Amino acid sequence: MGAGLFLPAGTPDWPRAAQFLVVYGVVVCLAVVVMARGAPGGLEARLAAPAAASQPSGDRVATTA
């Protein structure tokens, strides 16, 4: 994600992009904690190899995308 922001800009000196990446990272970490507590089976299926047999088909499509 960082490369997608900073490479087209041509400079790493972009404070708003850095702030976005920090906020995004915090949100992702919180989402993983919520998933681990609320639906550990779902988290395990999502962290398995892409297109794992135990994943529902909708999850496989989302993981691939």
PyMOL Python script that loads the backbone (N, CA, C, O; Angstrom):
from pymol import cmd

cmd.read_pdbstr("""\
ATOM      1  N   MET A   1       0.836  -1.175   0.000  1.00  0.00           N
ATOM      2  CA  MET A   1       0.000   0.000   0.000  1.00  0.00           C
ATOM      3  C   MET A   1       0.887   1.246   0.000  1.00  0.00           C
ATOM      4  O   MET A   1       0.601   2.229  -0.684  1.00  0.00           O
ATOM      5  N   GLY A   2       1.950   1.185   0.769  1.00  0.00           N
ATOM      6  CA  GLY A   2       2.866   2.331   0.815  1.00  0.00           C
ATOM      7  C   GLY A   2       3.492   2.619  -0.538  1.00  0.00           C
ATOM      8  O   GLY A   2       3.621   3.775  -0.941  1.00  0.00           O
ATOM      9  N   ALA A   3       3.880   1.560  -1.236  1.00  0.00           N
ATOM     10  CA  ALA A   3       4.463   1.742  -2.565  1.00  0.00           C
ATOM     11  C   ALA A   3       3.446   2.361  -3.516  1.00  0.00           C
ATOM     12  O   ALA A   3       3.801   3.193  -4.351  1.00  0.00           O
ATOM     13  N   GLY A   4       2.186   1.960  -3.393  1.00  0.00           N
ATOM     14  CA  GLY A   4       1.135   2.511  -4.247  1.00  0.00           C
ATOM     15  C   GLY A   4       0.885   3.986  -4.006  1.00  0.00           C
ATOM     16  O   GLY A   4       0.388   4.693  -4.882  1.00  0.00           O
ATOM     17  N   LEU A   5       1.232   4.446  -2.817  1.00  0.00           N
ATOM     18  CA  LEU A   5       1.081   5.869  -2.507  1.00  0.00           C
ATOM     19  C   LEU A   5       2.335   6.665  -2.858  1.00  0.00           C
ATOM     20  O   LEU A   5       2.256   7.716  -3.494  1.00  0.00           O
ATOM     21  N   PHE A   6       3.500   6.150  -2.435  1.00  0.00           N
ATOM     22  CA  PHE A   6       4.718   6.942  -2.534  1.00  0.00           C
ATOM     23  C   PHE A   6       5.423   6.852  -3.887  1.00  0.00           C
ATOM     24  O   PHE A   6       6.040   7.829  -4.311  1.00  0.00           O
ATOM     25  N   LEU A   7       5.354   5.730  -4.568  1.00  0.00           N
ATOM     26  CA  LEU A   7       6.049   5.635  -5.856  1.00  0.00           C
ATOM     27  C   LEU A   7       5.481   6.583  -6.907  1.00  0.00           C
ATOM     28  O   LEU A   7       6.262   7.267  -7.568  1.00  0.00           O
ATOM     29  N   PRO A   8       4.162   6.662  -7.098  1.00  0.00           N
ATOM     30  CA  PRO A   8       3.657   7.626  -8.082  1.00  0.00           C
ATOM     31  C   PRO A   8       3.941   9.080  -7.689  1.00  0.00           C
ATOM     32  O   PRO A   8       4.096   9.939  -8.557  1.00  0.00           O
ATOM     33  N   ALA A   9       4.009   9.354  -6.383  1.00  0.00           N
ATOM     34  CA  ALA A   9       4.298  10.712  -5.933  1.00  0.00           C
ATOM     35  C   ALA A   9       5.754  11.067  -6.198  1.00  0.00           C
ATOM     36  O   ALA A   9       6.085  12.241  -6.365  1.00  0.00           O
ATOM     37  N   GLY A  10       6.630  10.063  -6.237  1.00  0.00           N
ATOM     38  CA  GLY A  10       8.034  10.310  -6.515  1.00  0.00           C
ATOM     39  C   GLY A  10       8.828  10.783  -5.316  1.00  0.00           C
ATOM     40  O   GLY A  10      10.006  11.113  -5.450  1.00  0.00           O
ATOM     41  N   THR A  11       8.215  10.823  -4.157  1.00  0.00           N
ATOM     42  CA  THR A  11       8.905  11.263  -2.954  1.00  0.00           C
ATOM     43  C   THR A  11       8.263  10.643  -1.724  1.00  0.00           C
ATOM     44  O   THR A  11       7.044  10.480  -1.673  1.00  0.00           O
ATOM     45  N   PRO A  12       9.082  10.294  -0.725  1.00  0.00           N
ATOM     46  CA  PRO A  12       8.505   9.792   0.521  1.00  0.00           C
ATOM     47  C   PRO A  12       8.088  10.935   1.453  1.00  0.00           C
ATOM     48  O   PRO A  12       7.561  10.696   2.539  1.00  0.00           O
ATOM     49  N   ASP A  13       8.325  12.160   1.025  1.00  0.00           N
ATOM     50  CA  ASP A  13       7.998  13.335   1.838  1.00  0.00           C
ATOM     51  C   ASP A  13       6.543  13.749   1.580  1.00  0.00           C
ATOM     52  O   ASP A  13       6.273  14.766   0.942  1.00  0.00           O
ATOM     53  N   TRP A  14       5.633  12.947   2.084  1.00  0.00           N
ATOM     54  CA  TRP A  14       4.207  13.202   1.917  1.00  0.00           C
ATOM     55  C   TRP A  14       3.538  12.852   3.235  1.00  0.00           C
ATOM     56  O   TRP A  14       3.091  11.720   3.419  1.00  0.00           O
ATOM     57  N   PRO A  15       3.463  13.805   4.153  1.00  0.00           N
ATOM     58  CA  PRO A  15       2.975  13.529   5.508  1.00  0.00           C
ATOM     59  C   PRO A  15       1.558  12.957   5.557  1.00  0.00           C
ATOM     60  O   PRO A  15       1.275  12.100   6.393  1.00  0.00           O
ATOM     61  N   ARG A  16       0.676  13.408   4.691  1.00  0.00           N
ATOM     62  CA  ARG A  16      -0.702  12.909   4.717  1.00  0.00           C
ATOM     63  C   ARG A  16      -0.763  11.432   4.334  1.00  0.00           C
ATOM     64  O   ARG A  16      -1.577  10.688   4.880  1.00  0.00           O
ATOM     65  N   ALA A  17       0.074  11.005   3.416  1.00  0.00           N
ATOM     66  CA  ALA A  17       0.108   9.591   3.047  1.00  0.00           C
ATOM     67  C   ALA A  17       0.649   8.760   4.204  1.00  0.00           C
ATOM     68  O   ALA A  17       0.149   7.668   4.473  1.00  0.00           O
ATOM     69  N   ALA A  18       1.660   9.270   4.882  1.00  0.00           N
ATOM     70  CA  ALA A  18       2.209   8.565   6.038  1.00  0.00           C
ATOM     71  C   ALA A  18       1.166   8.468   7.152  1.00  0.00           C
ATOM     72  O   ALA A  18       1.056   7.430   7.805  1.00  0.00           O
ATOM     73  N   GLN A  19       0.412   9.525   7.370  1.00  0.00           N
ATOM     74  CA  GLN A  19      -0.658   9.501   8.374  1.00  0.00           C
ATOM     75  C   GLN A  19      -1.722   8.485   7.989  1.00  0.00           C
ATOM     76  O   GLN A  19      -2.221   7.753   8.843  1.00  0.00           O
ATOM     77  N   PHE A  20      -2.071   8.437   6.718  1.00  0.00           N
ATOM     78  CA  PHE A  20      -3.053   7.470   6.244  1.00  0.00           C
ATOM     79  C   PHE A  20      -2.579   6.052   6.512  1.00  0.00           C
ATOM     80  O   PHE A  20      -3.352   5.219   6.984  1.00  0.00           O
ATOM     81  N   LEU A  21      -1.308   5.769   6.214  1.00  0.00           N
ATOM     82  CA  LEU A  21      -0.776   4.425   6.423  1.00  0.00           C
ATOM     83  C   LEU A  21      -0.779   4.036   7.894  1.00  0.00           C
ATOM     84  O   LEU A  21      -1.039   2.880   8.229  1.00  0.00           O
ATOM     85  N   VAL A  22      -0.494   4.985   8.771  1.00  0.00           N
ATOM     86  CA  VAL A  22      -0.518   4.699  10.206  1.00  0.00           C
ATOM     87  C   VAL A  22      -1.949   4.397  10.655  1.00  0.00           C
ATOM     88  O   VAL A  22      -2.180   3.416  11.362  1.00  0.00           O
ATOM     89  N   VAL A  23      -2.899   5.223  10.255  1.00  0.00           N
ATOM     90  CA  VAL A  23      -4.303   5.007  10.631  1.00  0.00           C
ATOM     91  C   VAL A  23      -4.804   3.679  10.047  1.00  0.00           C
ATOM     92  O   VAL A  23      -5.497   2.923  10.728  1.00  0.00           O
ATOM     93  N   TYR A  24      -4.458   3.403   8.808  1.00  0.00           N
ATOM     94  CA  TYR A  24      -4.858   2.146   8.169  1.00  0.00           C
ATOM     95  C   TYR A  24      -4.292   0.950   8.939  1.00  0.00           C
ATOM     96  O   TYR A  24      -4.995  -0.033   9.170  1.00  0.00           O
ATOM     97  N   GLY A  25      -3.041   1.037   9.326  1.00  0.00           N
ATOM     98  CA  GLY A  25      -2.415  -0.039  10.084  1.00  0.00           C
ATOM     99  C   GLY A  25      -3.096  -0.268  11.424  1.00  0.00           C
ATOM    100  O   GLY A  25      -3.294  -1.413  11.831  1.00  0.00           O
ATOM    101  N   VAL A  26      -3.456   0.811  12.112  1.00  0.00           N
ATOM    102  CA  VAL A  26      -4.148   0.690  13.393  1.00  0.00           C
ATOM    103  C   VAL A  26      -5.519   0.047  13.197  1.00  0.00           C
ATOM    104  O   VAL A  26      -5.908  -0.831  13.967  1.00  0.00           O
ATOM    105  N   VAL A  27      -6.246   0.477  12.180  1.00  0.00           N
ATOM    106  CA  VAL A  27      -7.573  -0.080  11.914  1.00  0.00           C
ATOM    107  C   VAL A  27      -7.475  -1.571  11.577  1.00  0.00           C
ATOM    108  O   VAL A  27      -8.292  -2.366  12.043  1.00  0.00           O
ATOM    109  N   VAL A  28      -6.493  -1.947  10.783  1.00  0.00           N
ATOM    110  CA  VAL A  28      -6.318  -3.367  10.432  1.00  0.00           C
ATOM    111  C   VAL A  28      -5.991  -4.184  11.681  1.00  0.00           C
ATOM    112  O   VAL A  28      -6.536  -5.271  11.870  1.00  0.00           O
ATOM    113  N   CYS A  29      -5.107  -3.667  12.533  1.00  0.00           N
ATOM    114  CA  CYS A  29      -4.768  -4.386  13.772  1.00  0.00           C
ATOM    115  C   CYS A  29      -5.992  -4.538  14.669  1.00  0.00           C
ATOM    116  O   CYS A  29      -6.216  -5.607  15.238  1.00  0.00           O
ATOM    117  N   LEU A  30      -6.777  -3.486  14.797  1.00  0.00           N
ATOM    118  CA  LEU A  30      -7.995  -3.574  15.606  1.00  0.00           C
ATOM    119  C   LEU A  30      -8.987  -4.576  15.012  1.00  0.00           C
ATOM    120  O   LEU A  30      -9.633  -5.324  15.745  1.00  0.00           O
ATOM    121  N   ALA A  31      -9.104  -4.587  13.698  1.00  0.00           N
ATOM    122  CA  ALA A  31     -10.014  -5.526  13.050  1.00  0.00           C
ATOM    123  C   ALA A  31      -9.577  -6.969  13.294  1.00  0.00           C
ATOM    124  O   ALA A  31     -10.418  -7.845  13.498  1.00  0.00           O
ATOM    125  N   VAL A  32      -8.284  -7.218  13.275  1.00  0.00           N
ATOM    126  CA  VAL A  32      -7.786  -8.566  13.531  1.00  0.00           C
ATOM    127  C   VAL A  32      -8.079  -8.975  14.970  1.00  0.00           C
ATOM    128  O   VAL A  32      -8.459 -10.118  15.222  1.00  0.00           O
ATOM    129  N   VAL A  33      -7.905  -8.051  15.917  1.00  0.00           N
ATOM    130  CA  VAL A  33      -8.190  -8.358  17.322  1.00  0.00           C
ATOM    131  C   VAL A  33      -9.679  -8.655  17.503  1.00  0.00           C
ATOM    132  O   VAL A  33     -10.038  -9.609  18.192  1.00  0.00           O
ATOM    133  N   VAL A  34     -10.541  -7.850  16.893  1.00  0.00           N
ATOM    134  CA  VAL A  34     -11.991  -8.068  16.998  1.00  0.00           C
ATOM    135  C   VAL A  34     -12.364  -9.410  16.381  1.00  0.00           C
ATOM    136  O   VAL A  34     -13.166 -10.151  16.949  1.00  0.00           O
ATOM    137  N   MET A  35     -11.787  -9.729  15.223  1.00  0.00           N
ATOM    138  CA  MET A  35     -12.067 -11.021  14.590  1.00  0.00           C
ATOM    139  C   MET A  35     -11.566 -12.172  15.455  1.00  0.00           C
ATOM    140  O   MET A  35     -12.240 -13.195  15.575  1.00  0.00           O
ATOM    141  N   ALA A  36     -10.393 -12.015  16.058  1.00  0.00           N
ATOM    142  CA  ALA A  36      -9.825 -13.086  16.881  1.00  0.00           C
ATOM    143  C   ALA A  36     -10.695 -13.368  18.094  1.00  0.00           C
ATOM    144  O   ALA A  36     -10.822 -14.518  18.514  1.00  0.00           O
ATOM    145  N   ARG A  37     -11.290 -12.337  18.654  1.00  0.00           N
ATOM    146  CA  ARG A  37     -12.147 -12.520  19.825  1.00  0.00           C
ATOM    147  C   ARG A  37     -13.558 -12.950  19.443  1.00  0.00           C
ATOM    148  O   ARG A  37     -14.144 -13.806  20.105  1.00  0.00           O
ATOM    149  N   GLY A  38     -14.101 -12.371  18.393  1.00  0.00           N
ATOM    150  CA  GLY A  38     -15.498 -12.611  18.044  1.00  0.00           C
ATOM    151  C   GLY A  38     -15.742 -13.805  17.151  1.00  0.00           C
ATOM    152  O   GLY A  38     -16.750 -14.496  17.295  1.00  0.00           O
ATOM    153  N   ALA A  39     -14.831 -14.055  16.232  1.00  0.00           N
ATOM    154  CA  ALA A  39     -15.017 -15.158  15.281  1.00  0.00           C
ATOM    155  C   ALA A  39     -13.662 -15.774  14.945  1.00  0.00           C
ATOM    156  O   ALA A  39     -13.163 -15.599  13.833  1.00  0.00           O
ATOM    157  N   PRO A  40     -13.069 -16.485  15.884  1.00  0.00           N
ATOM    158  CA  PRO A  40     -11.732 -17.028  15.628  1.00  0.00           C
ATOM    159  C   PRO A  40     -11.690 -18.009  14.452  1.00  0.00           C
ATOM    160  O   PRO A  40     -10.678 -18.093  13.757  1.00  0.00           O
ATOM    161  N   GLY A  41     -12.761 -18.738  14.229  1.00  0.00           N
ATOM    162  CA  GLY A  41     -12.798 -19.647  13.080  1.00  0.00           C
ATOM    163  C   GLY A  41     -12.763 -18.900  11.758  1.00  0.00           C
ATOM    164  O   GLY A  41     -12.097 -19.320  10.812  1.00  0.00           O
ATOM    165  N   GLY A  42     -13.485 -17.789  11.703  1.00  0.00           N
ATOM    166  CA  GLY A  42     -13.481 -16.974  10.492  1.00  0.00           C
ATOM    167  C   GLY A  42     -12.123 -16.357  10.228  1.00  0.00           C
ATOM    168  O   GLY A  42     -11.681 -16.274   9.082  1.00  0.00           O
ATOM    169  N   LEU A  43     -11.463 -15.923  11.293  1.00  0.00           N
ATOM    170  CA  LEU A  43     -10.125 -15.350  11.146  1.00  0.00           C
ATOM    171  C   LEU A  43      -9.148 -16.419  10.673  1.00  0.00           C
ATOM    172  O   LEU A  43      -8.316 -16.167   9.801  1.00  0.00           O
ATOM    173  N   GLU A  44      -9.249 -17.603  11.245  1.00  0.00           N
ATOM    174  CA  GLU A  44      -8.360 -18.691  10.833  1.00  0.00           C
ATOM    175  C   GLU A  44      -8.558 -19.033   9.363  1.00  0.00           C
ATOM    176  O   GLU A  44      -7.588 -19.278   8.646  1.00  0.00           O
ATOM    177  N   ALA A  45      -9.803 -19.052   8.913  1.00  0.00           N
ATOM    178  CA  ALA A  45     -10.079 -19.344   7.507  1.00  0.00           C
ATOM    179  C   ALA A  45      -9.549 -18.248   6.598  1.00  0.00           C
ATOM    180  O   ALA A  45      -9.057 -18.532   5.506  1.00  0.00           O
ATOM    181  N   ARG A  46      -9.645 -16.998   7.038  1.00  0.00           N
ATOM    182  CA  ARG A  46      -9.170 -15.890   6.209  1.00  0.00           C
ATOM    183  C   ARG A  46      -7.653 -15.825   6.152  1.00  0.00           C
ATOM    184  O   ARG A  46      -7.095 -15.343   5.167  1.00  0.00           O
ATOM    185  N   LEU A  47      -6.975 -16.302   7.192  1.00  0.00           N
ATOM    186  CA  LEU A  47      -5.524 -16.263   7.205  1.00  0.00           C
ATOM    187  C   LEU A  47      -4.896 -17.514   6.598  1.00  0.00           C
ATOM    188  O   LEU A  47      -3.676 -17.588   6.453  1.00  0.00           O
ATOM    189  N   ALA A  48      -5.719 -18.493   6.246  1.00  0.00           N
ATOM    190  CA  ALA A  48      -5.202 -19.695   5.599  1.00  0.00           C
ATOM    191  C   ALA A  48      -4.763 -19.345   4.177  1.00  0.00           C
ATOM    192  O   ALA A  48      -5.008 -18.239   3.695  1.00  0.00           O
ATOM    193  N   ALA A  49      -4.128 -20.278   3.533  1.00  0.00           N
ATOM    194  CA  ALA A  49      -3.687 -20.050   2.158  1.00  0.00           C
ATOM    195  C   ALA A  49      -4.871 -19.620   1.299  1.00  0.00           C
ATOM    196  O   ALA A  49      -5.996 -20.064   1.529  1.00  0.00           O
ATOM    197  N   PRO A  50      -4.628 -18.759   0.311  1.00  0.00           N
ATOM    198  CA  PRO A  50      -5.733 -18.336  -0.561  1.00  0.00           C
ATOM    199  C   PRO A  50      -6.443 -19.540  -1.175  1.00  0.00           C
ATOM    200  O   PRO A  50      -5.816 -20.530  -1.552  1.00  0.00           O
ATOM    201  N   ALA A  51      -7.727 -19.430  -1.262  1.00  0.00           N
ATOM    202  CA  ALA A  51      -8.592 -20.469  -1.835  1.00  0.00           C
ATOM    203  C   ALA A  51      -8.485 -21.779  -1.065  1.00  0.00           C
ATOM    204  O   ALA A  51      -8.498 -22.857  -1.660  1.00  0.00           O
ATOM    205  N   ALA A  52      -8.381 -21.684   0.255  1.00  0.00           N
ATOM    206  CA  ALA A  52      -8.353 -22.898   1.076  1.00  0.00           C
ATOM    207  C   ALA A  52      -9.716 -23.578   1.002  1.00  0.00           C
ATOM    208  O   ALA A  52     -10.739 -22.912   0.843  1.00  0.00           O
ATOM    209  N   ALA A  53      -9.727 -24.856   1.112  1.00  0.00           N
ATOM    210  CA  ALA A  53     -10.968 -25.621   0.993  1.00  0.00           C
ATOM    211  C   ALA A  53     -11.951 -25.281   2.112  1.00  0.00           C
ATOM    212  O   ALA A  53     -13.163 -25.395   1.927  1.00  0.00           O
ATOM    213  N   SER A  54     -11.436 -24.863   3.275  1.00  0.00           N
ATOM    214  CA  SER A  54     -12.325 -24.569   4.395  1.00  0.00           C
ATOM    215  C   SER A  54     -13.000 -23.200   4.282  1.00  0.00           C
ATOM    216  O   SER A  54     -13.922 -22.905   5.042  1.00  0.00           O
ATOM    217  N   GLN A  55     -12.554 -22.367   3.349  1.00  0.00           N
ATOM    218  CA  GLN A  55     -13.158 -21.051   3.185  1.00  0.00           C
ATOM    219  C   GLN A  55     -14.458 -21.151   2.399  1.00  0.00           C
ATOM    220  O   GLN A  55     -14.547 -21.902   1.427  1.00  0.00           O
ATOM    221  N   PRO A  56     -15.475 -20.383   2.826  1.00  0.00           N
ATOM    222  CA  PRO A  56     -16.676 -20.282   1.987  1.00  0.00           C
ATOM    223  C   PRO A  56     -16.322 -19.651   0.637  1.00  0.00           C
ATOM    224  O   PRO A  56     -15.332 -18.926   0.533  1.00  0.00           O
ATOM    225  N   SER A  57     -17.109 -19.917  -0.377  1.00  0.00           N
ATOM    226  CA  SER A  57     -16.784 -19.419  -1.721  1.00  0.00           C
ATOM    227  C   SER A  57     -16.729 -17.900  -1.784  1.00  0.00           C
ATOM    228  O   SER A  57     -15.905 -17.345  -2.511  1.00  0.00           O
ATOM    229  N   GLY A  58     -17.601 -17.211  -1.025  1.00  0.00           N
ATOM    230  CA  GLY A  58     -17.563 -15.741  -1.005  1.00  0.00           C
ATOM    231  C   GLY A  58     -16.255 -15.215  -0.455  1.00  0.00           C
ATOM    232  O   GLY A  58     -15.728 -14.220  -0.951  1.00  0.00           O
ATOM    233  N   ASP A  59     -15.722 -15.877   0.574  1.00  0.00           N
ATOM    234  CA  ASP A  59     -14.442 -15.484   1.142  1.00  0.00           C
ATOM    235  C   ASP A  59     -13.301 -15.732   0.162  1.00  0.00           C
ATOM    236  O   ASP A  59     -12.358 -14.945   0.089  1.00  0.00           O
ATOM    237  N   ARG A  60     -13.388 -16.828  -0.591  1.00  0.00           N
ATOM    238  CA  ARG A  60     -12.347 -17.108  -1.573  1.00  0.00           C
ATOM    239  C   ARG A  60     -12.290 -16.019  -2.637  1.00  0.00           C
ATOM    240  O   ARG A  60     -11.211 -15.586  -3.042  1.00  0.00           O
ATOM    241  N   VAL A  61     -13.463 -15.582  -3.081  1.00  0.00           N
ATOM    242  CA  VAL A  61     -13.506 -14.520  -4.100  1.00  0.00           C
ATOM    243  C   VAL A  61     -12.924 -13.227  -3.529  1.00  0.00           C
ATOM    244  O   VAL A  61     -12.130 -12.562  -4.195  1.00  0.00           O
ATOM    245  N   ALA A  62     -13.313 -12.864  -2.297  1.00  0.00           N
ATOM    246  CA  ALA A  62     -12.815 -11.633  -1.671  1.00  0.00           C
ATOM    247  C   ALA A  62     -11.313 -11.711  -1.425  1.00  0.00           C
ATOM    248  O   ALA A  62     -10.604 -10.726  -1.631  1.00  0.00           O
ATOM    249  N   THR A  63     -10.820 -12.863  -0.988  1.00  0.00           N
ATOM    250  CA  THR A  63      -9.388 -13.021  -0.741  1.00  0.00           C
ATOM    251  C   THR A  63      -8.600 -12.891  -2.038  1.00  0.00           C
ATOM    252  O   THR A  63      -7.544 -12.258  -2.068  1.00  0.00           O
ATOM    253  N   THR A  64      -9.102 -13.478  -3.086  1.00  0.00           N
ATOM    254  CA  THR A  64      -8.426 -13.397  -4.367  1.00  0.00           C
ATOM    255  C   THR A  64      -8.416 -11.968  -4.883  1.00  0.00           C
ATOM    256  O   THR A  64      -7.408 -11.510  -5.422  1.00  0.00           O
ATOM    257  N   ALA A  65      -9.525 -11.262  -4.725  1.00  0.00           N
ATOM    258  CA  ALA A  65      -9.594  -9.871  -5.188  1.00  0.00           C
ATOM    259  C   ALA A  65      -8.656  -9.023  -4.386  1.00  0.00           C
ATOM    260  O   ALA A  65      -8.562  -7.818  -4.617  1.00  0.00           O
TER     261      ALA A  65
END
""", "prot")
cmd.dss("prot")
cmd.show_as("cartoon", "prot")
cmd.util.cbc("prot")
cmd.orient("prot")
